[in-house]
Amino acid sequence: MKGFLISILVIFSTLHIYAATFNPDIDAANKAYAKEKYNDAIQLYTKVLDKGLESYELYYNLGNCYFRISNFPMAILNYERGKKLNPADEDLDFNLKIANTKIVDKIDPIPQLFFVKWWLMLTNLFSFDYWAYIAIGSISFFFIFLFVYLASSTYKMKKLSFWFSNSFLLITVLCIYFAYNQYSAINDKNSAIIFSANVTVKSSPDEKGTDKFVIHEGTKVILLDELNNWVKIKIANGSNGWIEKQTFEVI
């Protein structure tokens, strides 16, 4: 049932992306970018996104426009939004790394255990829709070999088809799991980019709270909790504290 629901989501998300791809405003934006009219291109790409049409290519192009005019926080925000839709895209990842060299904060992340890092790399090997496509293909082979198993009259063929069918069932389950994780990541609103020049992180959700450390525009933060106008955040090195809502933009 979950596989079927994922498949339906893939169909609608794919149509959604192609609807954005064939929008005439995108052609105009691409032409403006080619003529180095980056502000015009930004307005046109944003116009498409404001209509509810999105794709990782749109965010990638918009990020490039902001990078060209040296608005690095906006470039990082759009590259990050693009990576949520397609974490496997190498160009997005490369440009995001370059943009992060242009901001003030250089935060060393907490080292990950090798198996956690390996598992995340595997999860992000393909985007949500590709994992779902693989799951659909794999479940098709599962049913084919299941039919062979039921129809076969020889022990050797039954044994072979049994192992093949179970292998494809396992692949299907893993692909659905990866697709579900990707889909959840797309819809999660638990990370943000700082847009204030300087933000003092407090020990408590109060102006009178103790100053813990300072972060600057362009820094990515994880959103942990919320209280009134304050949000508890964590940065890549594990440090955490409270900042005001108006200082960041959710990815």
C-alpha positions in Angstrom: 0.0 0.0 0.0 2.8 2.4 0.9 4.5 1.6 -2.4 1.3 2.4 -4.3 1.0 5.8 -2.5 4.6 6.6 -3.2 4.0 5.8 -6.9 1.0 8.1 -7.0 3.0 10.9 -5.4 5.8 10.4 -8.0 3.3 10.8 -10.9 2.0 14.1 -9.5 5.4 15.5 -8.5 6.8 14.7 -12.0 3.9 16.5 -13.7 4.5 19.4 -11.3 8.2 19.7 -12.3 7.5 19.4 -16.0 4.8 22.0 -15.7 7.5 24.4 -14.4 10.0 23.4 -17.1 7.7 24.4 -20.0 6.7 27.7 -18.5 7.5 30.6 -20.9 8.8 32.7 -18.0 11.6 30.3 -17.6 12.8 30.8 -21.2 12.7 34.6 -20.6 14.6 34.1 -17.4 17.3 32.0 -19.1 17.7 34.6 -21.8 18.0 37.4 -19.2 20.7 35.3 -17.4 22.6 34.8 -20.7 22.6 38.6 -21.1 23.9 39.0 -17.5 20.7 40.7 -16.5 20.6 38.8 -13.3 18.0 40.9 -11.4 15.6 40.5 -14.3 16.2 36.7 -14.3 15.7 36.6 -10.5 12.3 38.3 -10.9 11.2 35.9 -13.6 12.4 32.7 -11.8 10.7 33.9 -8.6 7.5 34.6 -10.6 7.4 30.9 -11.6 8.0 29.8 -8.0 5.3 32.1 -6.7 2.9 30.3 -8.9 3.6 27.1 -7.0 5.7 25.5 -9.7 9.1 24.3 -8.6 12.0 22.0 -9.6 15.6 21.7 -8.5 16.7 23.3 -11.8 14.7 26.4 -11.0 16.3 26.7 -7.5 19.7 26.0 -9.1 19.3 28.8 -11.7 18.0 31.2 -9.1 20.9 30.4 -6.8 23.3 31.1 -9.6 21.7 34.5 -10.2 22.0 35.5 -6.6 25.6 34.2 -6.6 26.4 36.4 -9.6 25.2 39.6 -7.8 27.1 38.5 -4.6 23.9 37.9 -2.6 25.4 34.7 -1.0 22.7 34.1 1.7 20.0 34.0 -1.0 22.3 31.8 -3.2 22.8 29.4 -0.4 19.1 29.3 0.5 18.1 28.4 -3.1 20.9 25.8 -3.5 19.7 24.2 -0.3 16.1 24.2 -1.5 17.2 22.6 -4.8 19.2 19.9 -2.9 16.0 19.0 -1.0 14.4 18.1 -4.3 17.5 16.4 -5.7 20.3 15.7 -3.2 22.2 13.7 -5.8 22.9 16.6 -8.1 26.6 17.3 -8.2 26.4 20.8 -9.7 24.1 21.9 -6.9 26.4 20.4 -4.3 29.5 22.0 -5.9 28.0 25.5 -6.1 26.6 25.3 -2.6 30.1 24.5 -1.3 31.6 27.5 -3.2 28.8 29.8 -1.9 29.6 28.6 1.7 33.2 29.8 1.3 31.9 33.3 0.7 30.2 33.8 4.1 31.8 34.7 7.4 31.1 31.6 9.5 33.3 28.5 8.8 31.9 25.9 11.1 33.4 22.4 11.3 30.6 19.9 11.5 30.6 17.1 14.1 32.3 14.0 12.5 29.8 11.3 11.6 30.2 7.6 12.3 31.3 5.8 9.1 28.2 3.7 8.8 25.9 6.8 9.4 27.8 8.6 6.7 27.5 5.6 4.4 23.8 5.2 5.0 23.1 8.9 4.3 25.2 8.7 1.1 23.1 5.7 0.0 19.9 7.5 0.8 20.9 10.6 -1.2 22.3 8.6 -4.1 19.0 9.3 -6.0 16.2 11.8 -5.6 12.8 10.8 -4.3 11.2 10.2 -7.7 14.1 8.0 -8.9 13.9 5.9 -5.8 10.2 5.5 -6.4 10.8 4.5 -10.1 13.3 1.9 -9.0 10.8 0.6 -6.5 8.1 0.3 -9.2 10.5 -1.6 -11.5 11.6 -3.9 -8.7 8.1 -4.8 -7.5 7.3 -5.6 -11.1 10.2 -8.1 -11.2 9.0 -9.5 -7.8 5.6 -10.4 -9.3 7.2 -11.8 -12.4 9.4 -14.2 -10.4 6.6 -14.9 -8.0 4.5 -16.1 -10.9 7.4 -18.2 -12.2 7.7 -19.7 -8.7 4.0 -20.6 -8.6 3.9 -21.9 -12.2 7.2 -23.9 -12.1 7.1 -27.6 -11.8 10.8 -28.2 -11.1 12.6 -27.8 -7.8 15.6 -26.0 -9.4 13.4 -23.4 -11.1 11.3 -22.9 -7.9 14.4 -22.4 -5.8 15.9 -19.9 -8.3 12.7 -17.9 -8.7 12.1 -18.0 -5.0 15.5 -16.3 -4.3 15.0 -13.8 -7.1 11.5 -12.8 -6.0 12.7 -12.3 -2.4 15.7 -10.3 -3.6 13.5 -8.0 -5.6 11.1 -7.7 -2.7 14.0 -6.6 -0.4 15.1 -4.1 -3.0 11.6 -2.7 -3.3 11.3 -2.3 0.5 14.6 -0.5 0.6 13.7 1.8 -2.3 10.4 2.7 -0.7 12.2 3.5 2.5 14.7 5.7 0.7 11.9 7.4 -1.3 9.9 8.0 1.9 12.9 9.5 3.6 13.5 11.8 0.6 9.9 12.8 0.5 9.9 13.6 4.2 13.0 15.7 3.8 11.4 17.7 1.0 8.4 18.5 3.3 10.3 19.0 6.5 10.7 22.6 7.6 13.4 22.0 10.2 16.4 23.9 8.8 17.0 27.6 7.8 19.5 30.1 6.6 20.4 33.1 8.7 19.7 36.5 7.0 20.7 39.0 9.7 24.2 40.3 9.5 25.0 39.3 13.1 22.8 37.2 15.3 23.6 36.7 19.0 22.5 33.2 20.1 21.0 33.3 23.6 21.0 30.7 26.4 17.2 31.1 26.8 14.3 32.5 24.8 14.7 36.0 26.2 16.6 39.2 25.4 18.0 39.0 28.9 19.4 35.5 28.3 23.1 34.9 28.4 25.0 35.5 25.1 26.4 32.1 24.0 27.9 32.8 20.5 27.4 34.9 17.4 26.5 33.6 13.9 26.3 35.6 10.7 24.2 35.7 7.5 24.4 32.7 5.2 24.9 30.2 8.0 22.7 27.1 8.0 20.9 26.2 11.2 18.7 23.3 12.4 15.4 24.3 14.0 14.8 22.4 17.2 12.0 24.1 19.2 9.8 27.2 19.2 8.5 29.5 22.0 6.6 32.7 21.1 9.0 34.8 18.9 12.0 32.6 19.7 13.4 29.5 18.1 16.0 27.1 19.5 18.6 26.3 16.9 21.6 24.1 16.5 24.6 24.7 14.2 26.8 22.1 12.5 29.3 21.8 15.4 26.5 20.9 17.8 26.3 24.3 19.6 22.7 25.4 20.3 20.7 28.3 21.7 17.8 30.6 21.0 17.4 33.3 18.3 14.5 35.4 17.1 12.3 34.3 14.2 12.9 37.3 12.0 16.6 36.5 11.7 16.3 33.5 9.4 14.5 32.1 6.3 13.3 28.5 6.4 14.7 26.3 3.6 
